[in-house]
């Protein structure tokens, strides 16, 4: 401001030539203290020559910085609240020192946020936008983004998609100095375009249209730069340009999951190809006392392995065989029991031919400790003959089946098959070890896949919240 | 280069370019007009108010591969602020302007009046402002008008192509292209229309040296 005081570094008028060279002037401060014409308080002007409006931090009056004596534009006399980062604070962001020169609060009538005006005499202005959760650094664009098709913009060969519709943004609070005429209540129309991490914001005010690029800062960066407590991480109400934190986690989960699946495959495979240990066929008489077969010396390798026992009474017809297994460790005499029923029924009725039951079944015992085992198999065979009535199914399933068939008036049992009148049924017992871990492997697979799936769902949830209009209010 | 004395106060003054007829005396702020060998003080101009611009007279820089020195400045004001235009004298004797507004810079050079359609020249001459958003083709490149305003001269210093007294008024239309190009159409008090084209640039894009230093602010690496 020209106030009659000689400017340091400039020689005073000398009518004789040549003047001796003046010593280099000490660097001038960018801050100049003036007094508020309304309240008399000290107003520090930090961007002299660029600043247009000053809001006195003591009384709230609006001063015209383009007039030499700071003419009062709007008088006010009330204490102002202080921004969280005080005016005049300097901090380093992206390699440049910035000084806080102005602060304003704005709203789109749904949410409120704060914007700090930052200044550096060599870099010009920047905006530090604080949505209460995270900070973004805004730089005014000196180029116009290209409009692509639809609502897509292109800037520096990167696409930005429009976020919502244009909306009014109103200033609700101002303090400090600004390079434009600012006033509480001033409303601009804003349109946002986003890509993860960056927002292009177009502000239209009367005949002016300005573009700002906002880059989201990492958690804690702005707080550290300007000396305020770090914000707590939370992703409940993401900003429109907030990158999903789950995207990277998902990629990691997929990589880890693939490695785990590969290892699981290797282990399952190493756990062994299924290997037949023994097979024998025994004949059991129908409707007689059961028959017991003992297979000795089944050797299981050290560690845990899977044992599968299959009973195959392939040729039975309208009969069932109850099979009980007891696998006993020779050394410890610990035993594991299991059982199954193999059965087969067939006939003809008004609906045509029917058949029921499976003459072959396998039971699997997983995680058997290594050692020598004896397998005791007890076989009890029954023939089912409705006309005979001397052979009644004993299990619930058999009874239900029998009752159903009995109600059918057209029912007619036809005994077919290889040996309908045979007195005994051949049952083949096959013992196998190793092979797929079955249930255990499947469980492991589910556990491995669960993590990426959970992260993926979190990512979808985040993106849904991010795209929700405005920030959702608390549930 | 001509070294002489101010006809008003006698202080030494220097004309660095033969093509720049006006020099503002550093001591008495007289605007000295040079016509042939004659010097004439044609009035006083206002002293440039103190500001925090990193530029100053004597700053050297480079636009592409062409070197320049800042030799003059005009400060303009409009209803909502003020900005500087620094006259860059290139080594080949040509000139350009470094516009400095709100901490942003543009390098502009004058182009011929026939670079735009004559109807537009006539429109600007007649005083009708060009509406913001109007597309205007200059030398085959399409610009969009981004701002149009009435401006007045606040102050000037150094060597200039014209006398810039306080209150000199002009009409200024700013234009932009999508890729950082910019242009300015100005109508001076005499009704002459001048057209400038150039581009937005950061200070480091001009490879400037000799910037002003400010207490407490590190000199940027590019200017050290």
Interface residues (C-beta under 8 A of the other chain):
Chain A: X1 X2 X7 X10 X11 X13 X14 X15 X16 X17 X18 X19 X26 X27 X28 X29 X30 X32 X46 X47 X48 X49 X50 X52 X66 X68 X97 X119 X120 X121 X122 X123 X124 X125 X140 X142 X143 X144 X145 X146 X179 X180 X181 X207 X208 X209
Chain B: X5 X9 X10 X11 X12 X26 X27 X28 X46 X47 X49 X50 X51 X52 X53 X54 X77 X80 X81 X82 X102 X103 X104 X106 X131 X132 X133 X144 X146 X147 X148 X176 X177 X178 X179 X180 X182 X200 X201 X202 X203 X211 X212 X213 X214 X215 X216 X217 X218 X219 X220 X223
